[in-house]
Structure formats: C-alpha cells, structure tokens
Amino acid sequence: MLLSPSSRVFIVAGAIGRDTDDPQRAWEIICKEVLAPAHNEKIFTFPGAFLAGLQGKNHKLVEKWLDDALASQSLCRFLINMQISVGIDARGCERLIEVAKLSTVSTHMFGNLSHGRATQHLTGADLMRLLLAIAERPDGLETAIDIFHIRIFSLISDKKTIDHTDRQIARTLLARVDVERHNRHETHDLVEITRTCLAPPEDNSIARQLCERLRDAIRHGNVWVHDYHELVAVLGIFFPRIVLEVLVEQSDGERYSSVFENLGERQASPLRTINGAFLLDWAHEKPQSRFARLAEVITPWEDKEIERDNAASTCVAWTTTAMRLMNEAPDPGEIVQIFRYRLHPSGWSGSLADILTRRVPLLEYLTNDPNQRIAKSAQEAVASLKQEIDAERERERQRHRTENERFEW
C-alpha cells in the first residue's frame, strides 16, 4: 500500500494517523519502508498523509517528528512533502528554509509548493524569506518565480489585494531574472507577475533592467524577441517610455540591428500595447531619429473588412499611426521607403511575387496623398516594387522550368 500510486493512499494514510493507538510504532514502520533501498525513494505521499491525520490529536508529536526529519540526512529529502501535507506555518517555513540549503534535496521538490495553495497561510515576510532561500539555489529562481506566480493567481482569484510585501517579492525576484537562462517556453509567469505587481514610477528601475537584459541578450543572439514578446507587450502598457528608449531607440554611434528585426510578421508587434498618440509624441521629442526608428519596428498595416455589393471582403490598409508617421516626419519620403522595404515578408510559402503583388495597393494608395513628398516617394516605391515583382516572377518561372525538366523521362 505504501507504494501504491492511487490517490486513495492519502486518505488511507490519514485515517491510520488519525485512528492509530500506537503512533510511535506506526511511524517507525513507515520510516523503515520509506528509507528501504528497494523502494528507491519513491514513497513521498504516505508519510505526510499519516502526519496530517495524526496532528489533529497529537500536534506536538507531529512537530517533533518533522524536526527530527529535518535533522536526519535520510528523511530530510522527504520533508517538503511532509510539511506541505500538515500545512506550512511559521515553524514549517523555517524548516523549508533550512531544507533549501541542503544540496541533497532536489530543487524540483520545491515545485510542490506551487500546488494546492500550499503557501497561502504564510505571511508575506515569511514567504519572501522562503522564496529567496529557494532562489539562492543554483537552479532555484524559476521554481521560486513559479511558486510566487501561483500565490498571485490565488490572491486575484480570491479578489484579495496584492500588498506591499507581495510587490516587494515581485521586485526582488524579477531583479534576478536572467533572460538567457529562463525557460523561454514558460514566460507566462513573468508576464503575469509584471502585469499584477509592477507599477510606475516606483518600479521604473526594474522595468529598465528587464528591458536592458532583453536588449543585450537579443543583440548577442542568445534569445529571440518572440521568446519574450508578451513580456515586452505588458511592459509597454505600464512603462512605454522605458520600452521605447531601451528597445527601440539607439544611442548616437550605435550600429546594432533592431531587436525586433527577426520578429515574424504573423506575430503581433510587442509595441501594439503602446498608444499610437504616445508613440507620435515620443517621436516628436527627437524627430530626426525617432520617426525612422518607429517606422522600422511598428506594424504599419492591418487587415480591414470592407463590404461591396452586400459581400464582405478583407483588404490591407495603413494604420492610423503609420499614416501619422509619414505625414509628421521631417522627411516623409524616408518613412515611405522604410515601409516599402518592409512590404517584403520575413518568411513565406508559395509565390513571393503573388504576395508582393497583393501589397502593391498599399503604396498605390499613397500616390494620391495630398502631401506631395509622400506621393512622390510612393510613386518611386511603386515602380521599384513592380520591378522587383517582375524579376521575382521570372526567377519563379525559371525554377519551375528547371524542376519540370528534372522530372522529364
């Protein structure tokens, strides 16, 4: 029964703890089986469940055995599950902090603290001490962040306030995040902690740290912006100026490529959460450089539904922000040319010539713009793009001809 994977084990073990007349003898048998080499440390549920059943009638004895387990080189590996089963109070938190210092206990065992509201009764101060102890382990930061994320989720679900201590925990953990080492497939926890716990202006420094680490990691080729695009998006909601200054703007003399350069066009731009009016106001502060930088990174067009002859269809149209960029920039022609080259997809399947042909109307629309500098630049761009399309169609015909000849008998 000790080795059974059944969920009923917890119920049975708890009943034994609750009803036994000789808890000492029962505990000795359980410990012997738990530590038996043949069981290869596979018995985790039963000891904790037994203690959970026993504590209702002999809390003092349960506390003693938990302290004994902490002092035992053999049993300490099972203490996390035991403590979670009986509940984590202030003393239980102290035990877990001590366990976090032991190299013999695997970090993944602390992941159980994110289940079943295990930490809900801890004060914010105790939780912070526990999470920092876990985060200090070589591979413990992600586990600490996951535990805290669940804590925040529970508070929100219960419609409780996220207090100052919880926000301080968030700041402390986020300040330690290494974007190159963090699991890029599990960034949702970072996004939600940032969304719920950070606020300007008191957290501007943390937001700037995150943006700078992302920028440097992306430029060095160690991560891709799409790994963290939702984090950038949520930072853009609360800290738009920092996102723009760190991730979009470049200092004089810098020759780095944009951190957004390899973002697929099918992915929504992380800057989509920043209000268009804010983007334009920011650009006007340094118009000679910022208009062009924004043109390189925003999504300048969008799909719009139109209705003709009682039938709905979709067309591609410039966004309001893109039109303002072209009209308000010191050199509208420069912005038009940037957009012209961004019409070329970063990746595609099928005919590139067909894709570019469908985008020609975007530029043709600008040829009638009242701003003559926009219209003139658009005319040049249309001619250039059509030449590219003709050359690409010829290349595609040549490829098809070669492929057909290869299969001729």
C-alpha positions in Angstrom: 0.0 0.0 0.0 2.9 2.4 0.7 4.0 2.2 -2.9 0.5 2.5 -4.4 0.1 5.3 -6.9 -3.6 5.6 -6.0 -5.0 8.9 -4.9 -6.7 7.0 -2.1 -3.3 6.5 -0.3 -3.5 9.9 1.2 -7.0 9.2 2.6 -6.0 5.8 4.0 -2.7 7.1 5.5 -4.5 10.0 7.1 -7.1 7.6 8.6 -4.3 5.5 10.0 -2.7 8.5 11.6 -6.0 9.6 13.0 -7.0 6.2 14.4 -3.8 4.5 15.5 -3.3 3.7 19.1 0.5 3.4 18.8 1.7 6.3 16.5 5.3 5.7 17.5 5.3 2.2 16.2 3.3 3.2 13.1 5.8 5.9 12.4 8.8 3.6 12.8 7.3 1.2 10.3 6.6 4.0 7.8 10.1 5.4 8.1 11.7 2.0 7.7 9.7 1.4 4.5 10.3 4.9 3.2 14.1 4.5 3.6 14.3 0.9 2.3 16.8 0.8 -0.6 14.4 -1.4 -2.6 11.9 1.5 -2.8 14.4 3.9 -4.2 12.9 6.9 -2.5 9.6 6.5 -4.3 7.4 6.9 -1.2 6.5 10.5 -0.7 2.8 10.7 -0.1 2.3 8.2 2.7 4.5 9.8 5.5 3.0 13.3 5.1 -0.6 12.0 4.9 0.0 10.0 8.1 1.3 13.1 9.9 -1.7 15.1 8.6 -4.1 12.6 10.1 -2.2 12.5 13.4 -1.7 16.2 14.0 -5.4 16.7 15.0 -4.9 14.6 18.1 -1.1 15.0 18.7 0.2 18.1 17.1 3.2 18.2 19.4 4.4 14.8 18.3 4.0 15.7 14.7 6.1 18.8 15.2 8.8 16.7 16.9 8.9 14.2 14.0 9.2 17.0 11.5 12.1 18.5 13.4 13.7 15.0 13.5 13.2 14.6 9.8 15.0 17.9 9.2 17.9 16.7 11.3 18.1 13.4 9.5 20.2 13.1 6.4 17.9 10.3 5.2 14.5 11.7 6.0 15.2 15.4 5.1 14.6 14.6 1.4 11.0 13.8 2.2 10.4 16.8 4.5 9.0 19.1 1.8 6.1 16.8 1.1 5.6 16.1 4.8 5.4 19.8 5.6 3.0 20.6 2.8 0.7 17.7 4.0 0.4 19.1 7.5 0.3 22.7 6.4 3.0 25.4 6.4 3.1 27.7 9.4 5.9 29.9 10.6 7.9 26.9 12.1 7.2 24.9 8.9 8.6 27.8 6.9 11.8 27.8 8.9 12.2 24.1 8.2 11.8 24.6 4.5 14.3 27.4 4.5 16.8 25.0 6.1 16.0 22.3 3.6 16.7 24.8 0.8 20.3 25.0 2.0 20.8 21.2 1.5 22.3 20.1 -1.8 20.9 16.6 -1.2 17.4 17.8 -1.8 16.4 18.3 -5.5 15.1 21.8 -6.4 12.2 20.3 -8.3 10.8 19.0 -5.0 10.2 22.6 -4.0 7.9 22.9 -7.1 5.2 21.1 -5.0 4.9 24.4 -3.1 3.0 25.8 -6.1 0.2 23.2 -5.7 -2.9 23.3 -3.7 -2.4 26.8 -2.2 0.4 25.4 -0.1 1.8 28.8 0.9 -1.5 30.7 1.4 -1.2 30.8 5.2 2.3 32.3 5.2 2.8 35.9 6.0 4.3 38.0 3.2 7.6 38.3 5.2 7.9 34.5 5.7 7.1 33.8 2.1 9.7 36.3 0.9 12.4 34.6 3.1 11.4 31.1 1.8 11.3 32.2 -1.9 14.7 33.9 -1.6 16.1 30.8 0.0 14.9 28.7 -2.9 16.0 31.3 -5.4 19.6 31.2 -4.0 19.9 27.6 -5.2 21.8 27.3 -8.5 18.6 26.2 -10.3 16.1 27.6 -7.9 15.0 31.0 -9.3 12.5 29.7 -11.8 10.9 27.5 -9.1 10.6 30.4 -6.8 9.0 32.5 -9.5 6.5 29.7 -10.3 5.6 29.4 -6.6 5.1 33.2 -6.4 3.1 33.3 -9.6 0.6 30.8 -8.2 0.4 32.9 -5.0 -0.5 35.9 -7.0 -3.0 33.9 -9.1 -4.7 32.8 -5.8 -4.9 36.3 -4.4 -6.5 37.6 -7.6 -8.9 34.6 -7.8 -10.0 35.4 -4.2 -10.3 39.1 -5.0 -7.7 39.9 -2.4 -5.3 42.9 -2.5 -1.7 42.4 -3.6 0.0 44.2 -0.7 3.3 46.0 -0.4 5.2 42.8 0.7 4.0 40.8 -2.3 5.1 43.6 -4.6 8.5 43.7 -2.9 8.8 39.9 -3.5 8.0 40.5 -7.2 10.6 43.2 -7.5 13.2 41.0 -5.8 12.6 38.0 -8.0 12.3 39.9 -11.2 15.5 41.8 -10.5 17.3 38.4 -10.5 15.8 37.1 -13.8 18.4 36.0 -16.3 16.5 36.1 -19.6 19.1 33.9 -21.3 18.7 31.1 -18.7 14.9 31.4 -18.0 12.8 28.8 -19.7 11.6 30.7 -22.8 8.6 28.4 -23.2 7.4 29.3 -19.8 7.4 33.1 -19.7 3.7 33.4 -18.7 4.7 33.6 -15.0 7.0 36.6 -15.7 4.3 38.3 -17.7 1.6 37.9 -15.0 3.9 38.9 -12.1 4.9 42.0 -14.1 1.3 42.8 -15.0 -0.1 42.5 -11.5 2.8 43.7 -9.3 4.8 46.4 -11.0 3.6 50.0 -11.4 5.2 53.3 -12.4 7.1 55.2 -11.3 8.3 53.2 -8.3 9.2 50.2 -10.4 10.8 52.0 -13.3 14.2 50.7 -12.4 13.1 47.1 -12.5 11.4 47.6 -15.9 14.5 49.2 -17.3 16.6 46.3 -16.0 14.4 43.8 -17.7 14.4 45.7 -21.0 18.2 46.2 -20.9 18.8 42.5 -20.3 16.4 41.6 -23.1 18.1 44.0 -25.5 21.6 42.8 -24.8 20.6 39.1 -25.0 18.8 39.6 -28.3 21.7 41.6 -29.8 24.1 38.9 -28.8 21.9 36.3 -30.5 21.2 34.4 -27.3 17.4 34.8 -27.3 14.8 36.0 -29.8 12.3 38.7 -29.3 9.5 36.3 -30.0 10.5 34.4 -26.9 9.6 37.4 -24.7 7.2 39.3 -26.9 4.3 39.1 -24.4 6.6 40.4 -21.6 7.6 43.3 -23.8 3.9 43.9 -24.6 3.0 44.1 -20.9 5.9 46.3 -20.1 4.7 48.6 -22.9 1.4 49.0 -21.1 2.9 50.4 -17.9 6.3 51.6 -18.9 6.0 52.7 -22.6 8.8 55.3 -22.4 11.3 52.8 -21.0 10.4 50.2 -23.6 10.9 52.8 -26.4 14.1 54.2 -25.0 15.8 50.9 -24.4 14.4 48.6 -27.1 13.7 51.0 -29.9 16.0 54.0 -29.6 19.7 53.7 -30.3 22.4 56.0 -28.9 24.5 58.0 -31.3 27.1 55.9 -33.0 25.4 52.6 -32.3 25.2 50.2 -35.3 23.2 47.4 -33.8 20.3 45.9 -35.7 16.8 46.3 -34.3 15.9 43.9 -31.5 12.6 43.4 -33.5 14.3 42.6 -36.7 13.7 38.8 -36.6 10.1 39.0 -35.4 7.8 37.2 -37.9 5.2 39.5 -39.4 2.5 37.0 -38.4 3.2 37.8 -34.8 1.6 40.8 -33.3 4.2 43.5 -32.6 5.1 43.7 -28.9 4.7 47.5 -29.3 1.0 47.1 -30.1 0.1 47.9 -26.5 1.6 51.4 -26.6 -0.9 54.0 -27.6 -0.4 55.5 -31.1 -0.6 59.1 -29.8 2.1 58.3 -27.2 4.3 56.9 -30.0 4.0 60.0 -32.0 4.6 62.3 -29.1 7.7 60.4 -28.2 8.9 60.6 -31.9 8.4 64.4 -31.9 10.8 64.8 -29.0 13.7 63.7 -31.3 12.2 63.8 -34.8 15.4 63.4 -36.7 15.9 59.9 -35.4 12.8 58.6 -33.7 10.4 58.7 -36.7 12.6 56.4 -38.7 13.2 54.1 -35.7 9.4 53.7 -35.1 8.8 53.1 -38.8 11.2 50.1 -38.6 9.5 48.4 -35.7 5.8 49.1 -35.6 3.2 47.1 -37.6 2.3 49.7 -40.3 -0.6 48.0 -41.9 -3.6 45.9 -40.8 -6.4 43.9 -42.3 -9.7 45.7 -42.7 -13.1 44.3 -43.6 -15.0 46.1 -46.4 -18.4 45.4 -47.9 -19.1 45.6 -51.6 -22.2 44.5 -53.3 -23.5 43.1 -50.0 -20.4 40.9 -49.7 -17.8 41.2 -47.1 -14.1 41.1 -48.0 -10.7 41.9 -46.5 -8.2 44.4 -47.6 -4.9 45.6 -46.3 -4.8 49.2 -45.1 -2.3 51.6 -43.4 -2.8 52.0 -39.7 -3.6 55.5 -38.3 -0.2 55.5 -36.6 1.6 54.7 -39.8 -0.2 57.5 -41.7 0.7 60.0 -39.0 4.4 58.9 -39.1 4.6 59.6 -42.8 2.8 62.9 -42.5 4.5 64.3 -39.4 8.1 63.0 -40.0 10.7 65.6 -41.0 11.4 63.5 -44.1 8.1 61.8 -45.2 9.9 60.1 -48.1 12.3 58.3 -45.8 9.4 56.8 -43.9 7.7 55.7 -47.1 10.8 54.0 -48.3 11.2 52.2 -45.0 7.6 50.9 -45.3 8.2 49.9 -48.9 11.1 47.6 -47.9 9.1 46.2 -45.0 6.5 45.0 -47.5 8.9 42.2 -48.2 7.9 39.3 -45.9 10.4 37.9 -43.5 9.3 34.4 -44.5 6.8 32.9 -46.9 5.4 29.9 -48.6 4.2 29.8 -52.2 4.9 32.6 -54.6 6.7 35.7 -53.3 5.7 37.6 -56.4 2.0 37.0 -55.6 2.5 38.1 -52.0 4.2 41.4 -53.1 1.5 42.0 -55.8 -1.2 41.9 -53.1 0.7 44.6 -51.3 1.1 47.0 -54.2 -2.2 48.7 -53.4 -0.8 50.0 -50.1 1.8 52.0 -52.0 -0.6 53.0 -54.8 -2.9 54.4 -52.2 -0.2 56.8 -51.1 0.4 58.1 -54.7 -2.7 60.3 -54.3 -1.8 61.6 -50.9 -2.1 65.4 -50.5 1.4 65.6 -49.1 3.4 65.8 -52.3 6.6 64.4 -50.7 4.6 61.3 -49.7 3.0 61.0 -53.1 6.3 61.4 -55.0 8.1 58.8 -52.8 5.2 56.4 -53.1 5.3 56.7 -56.9 9.0 55.8 -56.9 8.3 52.9 -54.4 5.5 51.5 -56.6 7.8 51.5 -59.7 10.6 49.8 -57.6 8.3 47.2 -56.2 6.8 46.3 -59.5 10.3 45.8 -61.0 11.1 43.5 -58.1 7.9 41.6 -58.7 8.6 41.2 -62.4 12.2 39.9 -61.6 10.8 37.5 -59.0 8.2 36.1 -61.4 11.0 35.4 -63.9 13.0 33.7 -61.2 10.0 31.6 -60.2 9.4 30.6 -63.9 13.0 29.6 -64.2 12.8 27.5 -61.0 9.6 25.8 -62.2 11.1 25.1 -65.6 14.2 23.5 -64.0 12.1 21.4 -61.7 9.9 20.2 -64.5 12.8 19.3 -66.7 14.4 17.4 -63.8 11.3 15.1 -63.8 11.0 14.6 -67.5 11.7 11.0 -68.8 
